[in-house]
């Protein structure tokens, strides 16, 4: 690939495998010996190869000097090859340069034909059933070889001041796809400055990768939303299989392992089950930051309880939660050969079930050593000492990746859908999202844009509510850490500035009152969720009460801050309408009248309304999901929020998984090099 204004020398070799010299016609023209060899270049134009021909400059090249210009379109001519001695070879070189105005991701196909002088047929030999019926009518030159070279115009990475979005593209990105993202979505719809990073041009997404200006990717992507277009590409035609840009992350893109700043957020467009699985398994090959050895399962469980109690008291999970590997010693009774491994597996599954119940925020992988155990002891054994390895992976509350799955995410219709705007809003950091929402209200952006960003704020609060509830967190003095989505709204300087300007700008006040009243109504419905106020079911009532009080407290603070622009009448009217919408969905989903106060039922309805699954709000669009919420064994709808998985593997299965992940990382390094 080339960037606008860039040039390259195209070289290919011609070998003379015969016993006589070839070429040199321009020197030996009078002698007509040896046979003439020449090449002809021309430009192939099509819907795919749409690079403007007048912006492509081609010339002959010999040594370090440029020769004559080559007309690729109107009058392609033969370029003679110098004489090549028997058994020798000659490099044919051509300089290709792109104009500075060539559109990004336009393509060109350069065709190179190799001609050789046609020999006369022996006396008495004629060609039958062909266009040429005599020696005199045979062509002087015949094509003996055709070569096709494809070029794509890809940009160099350039940091732009105030840019909030980075598009990660590749050789496989089409011009229509690229221009729809940059012109329609980023510029026309969102009015956001953007940058472009070509994964195929640079060959790496390692945070330590250094750009031409000396900046690392870690620093370049700080405080930005990185949108990764995942179409697979080949580095060259010899590659056996194409590679997705997602394979170029050495440690994935989740906050705990990626090596990028926590402020860097990711939107994966076109992710599939295989790619998602790879991203979720990256912690398996990451060197754990913490290790410990526990004498028995009970001691390990006490350690986990201590960790979860500390989290519950703080009201949030710390941002630098490390990947952890613990060794848990167990004692397995057995009476027959081969039974010990099975009992060890059951011990692992029992611990997995305990972890699902007591630490629902974390991803766990438990490995039991079946073969090692069976090989050491055979026959009648009363009790065997062995161990389990427990790896704590990604945390649900530290998710930094949103995925948009589907087969048609590269199509213009899907890119232009309202659901894509919602996906971008969900993927942004909370501070960036609120700042954009404030500017969208001030600039009176299209309603679909403001709606998407409001819904993303509500969606985040729903997940924080679920985390607070499932983790049995307590009311604390700093609820903004427990509910950072509301904390971002309260602390936003941009939002406070908009509210202040409403005092002297009536039109802005009317718009701000409408949008913030709508958002507050939705947040209050979440904070006063019906399933947190059960009438008869007393299971978990203490946790529900604490969650209800905490959310009501933080949202009440927000209402006080927005009181000068809030319309109570609008808030009440929106709540009434929204309740009917949620009840309608729950009834339709269940196929009958449902108890809206049942556990997680009302939250489920709220989450559906404020997700890309809501086709009334966002049309038929590919659903966006948090990556950590894809770590499930069974298919789960977007509006149901599952906890991360706790999986049990044998040592054989774990070795195969780790080898597969390591192989892909090794391939990623080969591409980067």
C-alpha positions in Angstrom: 0.0 0.0 0.0 1.0 3.6 -0.6 -0.1 6.8 1.0 -0.9 10.0 -1.0 2.3 11.6 -2.3 4.3 8.4 -1.7 6.3 6.6 -4.4 7.8 3.1 -4.7 10.0 1.1 -7.1 8.3 -2.0 -8.5 10.8 -4.7 -9.4 10.4 -8.1 -11.0 13.0 -10.5 -12.4 13.3 -12.0 -15.9 15.5 -15.1 -16.2 17.0 -16.4 -19.5 16.8 -20.2 -19.2 17.7 -20.7 -22.8 21.0 -21.3 -24.6 20.9 -18.0 -26.6 21.0 -14.4 -25.5 17.7 -12.5 -25.4 16.7 -8.8 -25.4 18.7 -5.7 -26.2 16.6 -4.9 -29.3 17.2 -1.1 -29.0 20.9 -1.7 -29.3 20.9 -4.6 -31.8 18.0 -3.3 -33.9 19.9 -3.5 -37.2 21.1 -7.1 -36.6 17.7 -8.4 -35.5 19.5 -10.8 -33.2 19.0 -11.8 -30.4 15.2 -12.1 -30.0 13.5 -9.0 -28.7 12.0 -8.9 -25.2 9.8 -6.0 -24.0 7.3 -5.2 -21.3 4.1 -3.1 -21.5 2.4 -1.5 -18.5 -1.3 -0.5 -18.5 -3.9 0.5 -15.9 -6.9 -1.8 -15.3 -10.0 0.2 -14.5 -13.1 -1.3 -12.8 -15.6 -0.7 -9.9 -13.1 -2.2 -7.5 -10.0 -0.5 -9.0 -11.3 3.0 -8.8 -8.1 5.1 -8.2 -8.2 8.1 -10.6 -5.7 7.3 -13.3 -4.5 10.9 -13.7 -3.3 10.8 -10.1 -1.0 7.8 -10.7 2.5 8.5 -12.3 4.6 5.7 -13.7 8.1 5.9 -15.2 11.0 3.5 -16.1 13.7 3.2 -13.5 17.3 2.1 -14.0 19.9 2.1 -11.1 19.1 5.1 -9.1 17.8 7.2 -12.0 14.3 7.7 -13.3 13.7 7.2 -17.0 10.9 8.3 -19.3 7.3 8.5 -18.2 4.9 5.7 -19.1 1.4 6.3 -20.3 -0.8 3.7 -18.5 -4.1 4.7 -20.1 -4.3 6.3 -23.5 -1.2 4.9 -25.3 0.7 2.1 -23.5 4.0 1.4 -25.3 6.5 -1.4 -25.3 9.6 -0.8 -23.1 12.6 -2.9 -24.3 14.5 -5.1 -21.9 18.4 -5.0 -22.2 20.2 -8.0 -23.4 20.2 -11.0 -21.0 22.9 -13.6 -21.5 22.1 -17.3 -21.2 21.6 -18.4 -17.6 21.5 -14.8 -16.4 18.7 -12.6 -15.1 17.6 -9.0 -15.3 15.6 -6.9 -12.8 12.9 -4.8 -14.5 12.2 -1.7 -12.4 9.4 0.8 -12.6 8.8 3.8 -10.3 5.2 4.3 -9.3 4.1 7.5 -7.5 0.7 8.6 -6.2 -0.6 12.1 -6.3 -1.3 14.0 -3.0 -5.0 14.1 -3.6 -5.6 10.3 -4.2 -8.6 9.2 -2.1 -7.9 6.9 0.8 -8.7 3.3 0.1 -9.1 3.7 -3.6 -7.4 0.9 -5.5 -5.4 0.4 -8.7 -4.4 -2.6 -10.6 -1.2 -2.4 -12.7 -0.9 -5.0 -15.4 2.5 -5.9 -16.7 2.7 -7.9 -20.0 6.0 -9.5 -21.0 6.4 -9.8 -24.8 8.9 -11.9 -26.7 9.7 -11.7 -30.5 7.7 -14.4 -32.4 9.9 -16.8 -34.4 8.9 -17.7 -37.9 7.5 -21.2 -38.4 9.7 -23.8 -40.0 9.4 -24.2 -43.8 6.4 -26.3 -44.7 4.6 -25.9 -41.3 1.3 -24.0 -41.1 -1.1 -23.1 -38.3 -4.5 -24.6 -38.9 -7.9 -23.4 -37.5 -6.3 -20.2 -36.2 -6.6 -16.5 -37.1 -3.2 -16.6 -38.7 -2.9 -18.7 -41.9 0.6 -17.9 -43.0 4.0 -16.9 -41.6 3.6 -13.4 -42.9 0.5 -12.7 -40.8 1.9 -14.0 -37.5 2.3 -11.1 -34.9 5.8 -9.7 -34.4 5.6 -10.0 -30.6 3.7 -12.5 -28.4 2.7 -12.2 -24.7 4.4 -14.9 -22.8 3.7 -13.7 -19.2 1.3 -11.4 -17.5 1.7 -10.0 -14.0 -0.8 -8.1 -11.9 0.1 -5.8 -9.1 -2.6 -4.3 -6.8 -2.1 -1.1 -4.8 -4.3 0.5 -2.2 -3.9 4.1 -1.0 -3.7 3.9 2.8 -3.0 6.8 5.1 0.0 7.3 7.4 -1.0 7.8 11.0 -1.2 11.5 11.9 -2.2 12.8 15.3 -4.8 15.5 15.2 -5.5 18.0 17.9 -8.8 17.3 19.7 -9.4 14.1 17.9 -11.6 11.7 19.9 -11.9 8.7 17.5 -9.3 6.5 15.9 -10.3 4.2 13.0 -8.2 1.1 12.8 -8.4 0.1 9.1 -6.6 -2.4 6.9 -5.9 -3.3 3.3 -9.3 -5.0 3.3 -11.2 -1.8 4.1 -13.1 -0.6 1.1 -13.3 3.0 -0.1 -17.1 3.1 0.4 -16.8 1.7 3.9 -14.0 4.1 4.9 -15.8 7.2 3.5 -19.1 6.2 5.1 -17.4 5.9 8.5 -15.3 9.1 8.2 -17.6 11.4 6.2 -21.0 10.3 7.3 -20.6 9.0 10.8 -17.7 10.9 12.3 -18.0 14.2 10.4 -21.6 14.7 9.2 -23.4 12.9 12.1 -21.2 13.3 15.1 -19.0 16.3 14.1 -16.0 14.6 15.7 -12.4 14.9 14.6 -10.8 11.5 13.9 -7.5 9.8 13.1 -6.8 6.7 11.0 -4.3 3.9 11.8 -3.8 1.2 9.2 -3.1 -2.1 10.8 -1.9 -3.6 7.5 0.5 -0.7 6.8 2.1 -0.8 10.3 1.6 -4.5 11.1 1.1 -4.1 14.8 -1.3 -3.0 17.5 1.2 -3.5 20.3 1.0 -0.5 22.8 4.8 -0.3 22.8 4.9 0.0 19.0 6.7 3.3 18.1 5.4 5.5 15.3 7.4 7.7 12.9 7.2 10.7 15.3 8.5 8.7 18.2 5.2 8.3 20.0 4.0 4.9 21.2 0.5 3.6 20.4 -0.2 3.6 24.1 0.3 7.4 24.2 -1.2 8.1 20.8 -4.5 6.3 21.7 -4.9 7.8 25.2 -8.3 9.3 25.9 -9.7 8.1 22.6 -12.3 5.7 21.3 -10.6 3.2 18.9 -13.0 1.7 16.3 -11.5 -1.5 14.8 -12.8 -2.6 11.4 -12.1 -6.3 11.6 -12.1 -7.4 7.9 -9.3 -9.9 7.2 -6.4 -9.0 5.0 -3.3 -10.7 3.6 0.1 -9.1 3.8 0.9 -10.6 0.4 -0.5 -13.2 -2.0 1.8 -15.9 -0.6 0.0 -15.9 2.8 -2.0 -19.1 3.3 -4.8 -17.4 5.2 -5.9 -13.8 5.9 -5.5 -12.2 9.3 -7.8 -9.9 11.2 -6.5 -6.7 12.8 -7.6 -8.2 16.1 -4.8 -10.7 15.8 -2.3 -7.9 16.0 -3.0 -7.3 19.7 -0.2 -9.1 21.6 -2.3 -9.1 24.9 -5.8 -8.3 23.7 -7.6 -5.0 24.3 -9.2 -5.6 27.7 -8.0 -3.0 30.3 -6.4 -5.5 32.6 -4.0 -7.0 30.1 -3.8 -4.8 27.0 -1.0 -2.5 28.2 -3.0 0.6 27.0 -4.3 3.3 29.3 -7.7 2.8 31.0 -8.9 5.9 29.2 -8.5 4.0 25.8 -11.8 2.4 24.8 -12.5 0.0 22.0 -15.3 -0.6 19.6 -14.9 -3.9 17.6 -16.9 -3.8 14.4 -17.7 -7.2 12.8 -16.4 -9.4 15.6 -17.4 -13.1 15.5 -17.5 -15.9 18.0 -13.9 -17.0 17.2 -12.4 -13.5 17.6 -14.4 -12.8 20.7 -13.2 -16.1 22.2 -9.6 -15.2 21.4 -10.0 -11.8 23.1 -11.6 -13.3 26.2 -8.8 -16.0 26.5 -5.9 -13.6 26.3 -5.5 -13.7 30.1 -4.6 -17.4 29.8 -1.2 -16.6 28.3 -0.6 -13.4 30.3 1.9 -13.7 33.1 -0.1 -13.3 36.3 0.7 -10.2 38.4 -0.1 -12.0 41.6 0.4 -15.6 42.8 -0.4 -17.5 46.0 -0.4 -21.1 47.3 -3.2 -22.2 49.6 -3.1 -25.4 51.7 -6.7 -26.3 51.1 -10.0 -25.1 49.4 -11.3 -23.6 52.6 -8.4 -21.3 53.0 -8.7 -20.2 49.4 -12.4 -19.5 49.9 -11.7 -17.4 52.9 -9.2 -15.4 50.9 -11.9 -14.8 48.1 -14.5 -13.8 50.7 -12.0 -11.3 52.2 -11.4 -9.8 48.7 -15.2 -9.5 48.0 -15.9 -8.1 51.4 -13.3 -5.4 50.8 -14.9 -4.6 47.5 -18.3 -4.5 49.0 -17.2 -2.1 51.7 -15.5 0.2 49.2 -18.5 0.1 46.9 -16.5 -0.5 43.8 -13.8 -2.7 42.2 -10.3 -1.1 42.0 -9.2 -0.1 38.4 -5.8 -1.9 38.6 -7.2 -5.3 39.5 -4.4 -7.8 38.5 -4.7 -11.1 36.7 -4.1 -13.7 39.4 -3.0 -17.3 39.5 -3.5 -19.3 42.7 -2.6 -22.9 43.6 -5.1 -24.7 45.8 -4.0 -27.9 47.4 -6.7 -30.6 47.7 -6.8 -34.1 49.2 -8.6 -36.7 47.0 -9.8 -40.0 48.3 -9.8 -42.9 45.8 -10.2 -46.7 45.8 -9.7 -47.6 42.2 -7.2 -46.8 39.5 -8.6 -44.0 37.3 -11.1 -42.7 39.8 -8.8 -40.1 41.3 -8.9 -37.8 38.3 -12.7 -37.9 38.2 -12.9 -37.0 41.8 -10.4 -34.2 41.3 -12.6 -32.9 38.4 -15.7 -32.9 40.7 -13.7 -31.0 43.3 -12.9 -28.4 40.6 -16.5 -28.2 39.6 -17.7 -27.8 43.2 -15.2 -24.9 43.6 -16.4 -23.4 40.3 -20.0 -23.3 41.5 -18.9 -21.7 44.8 -17.0 -19.0 42.8 -20.1 -18.3 40.6 -22.1 -17.6 43.7 -19.5 -15.7 45.8 -17.6 -13.7 43.2 -20.0 -12.9 40.3 -17.8 -10.1 38.9 -14.7 -12.1 37.9 -13.9 -14.6 35.2 -12.3 -17.8 36.5 -10.6 -20.8 34.9 -9.9 -23.8 37.1 -7.4 -26.4 35.9 -7.2 -29.9 37.4 -4.2 -32.0 36.6 -5.6 -35.3 35.5 -2.8 -37.0 33.7 -0.1 -36.0 36.1 -2.1 -37.3 39.0 -3.0 -40.6 37.3 0.6 -41.3 36.3 2.0 -41.0 39.7 -0.3 -43.3 41.7 -2.0 -46.5 40.6 -4.1 -49.1 42.3 -5.6 -48.9 45.8 -5.0 -45.5 47.4 -6.6 -44.2 50.5 -5.9 -40.5 49.9 -3.8 -38.5 47.4 -2.5 -34.9 47.8 -2.7 -32.9 44.6 -3.8 -29.4 43.6 -5.9 -27.2 41.4 -4.7 -24.1 39.6 -7.2 -21.2 39.7 -6.7 -18.3 37.4 -8.8 -15.1 37.9 -9.2 -13.3 34.6 -11.2 -10.3 33.5 -13.5 -8.4 35.7 -17.0 -7.4 34.6 -16.9 -3.9 36.0 -13.6 -3.2 34.1 -14.8 -4.0 30.6 -13.2 -1.6 28.1 -14.5 -3.3 24.8 -17.8 -3.2 23.0 -18.4 -5.6 20.1 -20.8 -5.2 17.2 -21.3 -8.7 15.8 -22.8 -9.6 12.4 -22.0 -10.5 8.9 -22.8 -7.2 7.3 -21.1 -4.6 9.5 -19.0 -3.4 6.6 -22.1 -2.6 4.4 -23.0 1.1 4.0 -26.6 0.5 5.2 -25.5 -1.0 8.5 -22.8 1.7 9.1 -25.5 4.4 8.6 -27.9 2.8 11.0 -28.9 4.5 14.2 -27.6 1.4 16.1 -24.0 2.3 15.1 -24.4 5.7 16.9 -25.6 3.9 20.0 -22.7 1.4 19.8 -20.2 4.3 19.6 -21.9 6.0 22.6 -21.8 2.7 24.6 -18.1 2.2 23.8 -17.0 5.7 24.8 -15.6 6.4 28.2 -18.2 7.9 30.5 -16.5 11.3 30.7 -16.1 11.5 26.9 -19.8 10.5 26.4 -21.1 13.1 28.8 -18.9 15.8 27.3 -20.2 14.9 23.9 -23.9 14.8 25.1 -23.5 18.4 26.5 -22.1 19.6 23.1 -24.8 17.8 21.2 -27.5 19.6 23.2 -25.8 22.9 22.8 -25.3 22.4 19.0 -28.9 21.1 18.6 -27.7 17.9 16.9 -30.1 15.4 15.4 -32.5 13.8 17.9 -31.2 10.3 17.1 -27.7 11.3 18.2 -28.8 12.8 21.5 -31.1 9.8 22.1 -28.3 7.3 21.6 -26.0 9.1 24.1 -28.8 9.4 26.7 -29.6 5.7 26.3 -25.9 4.8 26.7 -25.8 6.7 30.0 -28.9 4.7 31.2 -27.4 1.4 30.0 -24.3 2.0 32.0 -26.2 2.7 35.2 -28.2 -0.5 34.7 -25.0 -2.5 34.7 -23.7 -0.6 37.7 -26.9 -1.4 39.5 -26.5 -5.1 38.7 -22.8 -5.1 39.9 -23.7 -3.3 43.1 -26.6 -5.7 43.8 -24.8 -9.0 42.9 -21.6 -8.0 44.8 -23.6 -7.1 48.0 -22.0 -3.7 48.1 -22.7 -1.2 50.9 -23.8 2.4 51.0 -20.7 4.6 51.3 -19.7 8.2 51.3 -18.5 8.3 47.7 -21.3 6.8 45.7 -19.8 8.3 42.5 -17.3 5.5 42.6 -20.1 2.9 42.9 -22.1 4.6 40.1 -19.5 6.3 37.9 -22.0 6.9 35.1 -23.9 9.3 37.4 -20.7 10.6 38.8 -19.7 11.6 35.3 -22.9 13.5 34.8 -22.5 15.3 38.1 -18.9 16.2 37.6 -19.1 17.2 34.0 -17.8 20.7 33.4 -19.3 20.7 29.9 -22.8 19.9 31.3 -22.5 22.5 34.0 -21.5 25.1 31.4 -24.6 24.3 29.3 -26.9 24.6 32.3 -25.2 28.0 33.2 -25.7 29.3 29.7 -29.4 28.5 29.8 -29.9 31.6 32.0 -29.2 33.9 29.1 -30.1 31.6 26.1 -33.8 30.7 26.1 -33.6 28.5 23.1 -30.9 26.5 24.7 -32.8 26.3 28.0 -35.8 24.9 26.2 -33.7 22.2 24.5 -31.7 21.4 27.6 -34.9 21.1 29.7 -36.4 18.7 27.3 -33.3 16.4 27.0 -32.2 16.4 30.6 -35.8 15.9 31.9 -36.0 12.9 29.7 -32.7 11.5 30.8 -33.4 12.1 34.5 -36.8 10.3 34.2 -35.0 7.3 32.8 -32.3 7.3 35.5 -35.0 7.6 38.3 -36.8 4.7 36.9 -33.6 2.6 37.2 -32.8 3.9 40.6 -36.4 3.1 41.8 -36.6 -0.2 39.9 -39.7 -2.3 40.8 -37.7 -5.5 41.2 -35.7 -3.9 44.0 -39.0 -3.4 45.9 -40.5 -7.0 46.1 -43.8 -7.3 47.8 -43.6 -10.9 48.9 -40.2 -12.4 47.9 -37.8 -11.8 50.8 -34.8 -13.5 49.2 -32.0 -11.0 49.0 -34.2 -8.2 50.3 -31.3 -6.7 52.3 -29.1 -6.4 49.2 -31.9 -5.0 47.2 -32.7 -2.4 49.8 -29.1 -1.3 50.0 -28.9 -1.0 46.2 -32.2 0.9 46.1 -31.1 3.4 48.7 -27.7 3.9 47.1 -29.1 4.6 43.6 -31.8 6.8 44.9 -29.3 8.9 46.8 -26.9 9.4 43.9 -29.7 10.2 41.4 -31.2 12.7 44.0 -27.9 14.5 43.9 -28.1 14.8 40.2 -31.7 16.1 40.3 -30.5 18.9 42.7 -27.7 19.9 40.4 -30.1 20.0 37.4 -33.0 21.6 39.2 -32.9 24.9 37.3 -33.5 23.2 34.0 -35.6 20.2 34.9 -39.4 20.2 34.2 -41.1 18.0 36.8 -44.2 17.7 34.6 -42.0 16.3 31.7 -40.2 13.9 34.1 -43.5 12.5 35.3 -45.0 12.2 31.8 -41.9 10.4 30.5 -41.9 8.0 33.4 -45.5 7.1 32.7 -44.9 6.5 29.0 -41.8 4.5 29.7 -43.5 2.2 32.2 -46.1 1.3 29.7 -43.4 0.6 27.1 -41.5 -1.7 29.5 -44.6 -3.6 30.6 -45.5 -4.1 27.0 -42.1 -5.5 26.2 -42.1 -7.9 29.2 -45.6 -9.1 28.4 -44.6 -9.7 24.7 -41.4 -11.4 25.7 -43.0 -13.8 28.2 -46.2 -14.3 26.2 -48.4 -13.6 29.2 -48.9 -11.2 32.1 -45.7 -11.1 34.2 -44.8 -10.1 37.7 -42.7 -6.9 37.1 -41.4 -7.1 40.7 -39.8 -10.5 40.1 -36.1 -10.8 40.5 -34.3 -8.9 37.6 -37.5 -8.6 35.6 -37.9 -4.8 35.6 -34.2 -4.2 35.0 -34.4 -6.7 32.1 -37.1 -4.6 30.5 -35.2 -1.3 31.2 -32.1 -2.7 29.6 -33.9 -3.9 26.5 -35.5 -0.4 25.9 -32.1 1.2 26.2 -30.1 -1.2 24.0 -29.6 -1.8 20.3 -32.0 -4.7 20.6 -34.8 -2.1 20.7 -35.8 -2.0 17.0 -38.4 0.7 17.7 -35.6 3.1 18.7 -32.7 1.9 16.5 -34.3 0.0 13.7 -32.9 -3.3 12.5 -29.2 -3.0 13.4 -26.5 -5.4 14.5 -26.6 -5.7 18.3 -23.7 -4.2 20.3 -22.5 -6.1 23.4 -19.9 -5.6 26.1 -17.1 -8.1 25.4 -17.2 -9.4 29.0 -20.9 -10.2 28.6 -20.1 -12.5 25.7 -18.1 -14.7 28.1 -21.0 -17.1 28.5 -21.7 -20.8 27.8 -25.2 -20.3 26.4 -26.7 -17.8 24.0 -28.1 -14.8 26.0 -30.1 -11.9 24.8 -28.5 -8.4 24.9 -30.9 -7.1 27.6 -30.0 -10.0 30.0 -26.8 -9.2 31.8 -24.9 -12.5 32.5 -22.0 -12.8 34.9 -18.6 -13.8 33.5 -18.0 -17.6 33.2 -16.2 -19.9 35.6 -14.8 -22.7 33.5 -13.2 -26.0 34.4 -10.5 -27.6 32.2 -8.3 -30.6 32.5 -4.6 -30.0 32.1 -4.7 -31.5 28.6 -7.5 -29.1 27.5 -5.8 -26.2 29.1 -2.5 -27.0 27.3 -4.3 -27.1 23.9 -6.1 -23.8 24.6 -2.8 -22.0 25.6 -0.9 -23.5 22.6 -3.6 -22.2 20.3 -3.6 -18.7 21.8 0.3 -18.7 21.8 0.3 -19.7 18.2 -1.9 -16.8 17.2 0.3 -14.4 19.2 3.4 -15.8 17.4 1.7 -15.3 14.1 0.8 -11.8 15.2 4.5 -11.1 15.9 5.5 -12.4 12.5 3.1 -10.0 10.8 4.5 -7.1 12.9 8.1 -8.0 11.9 
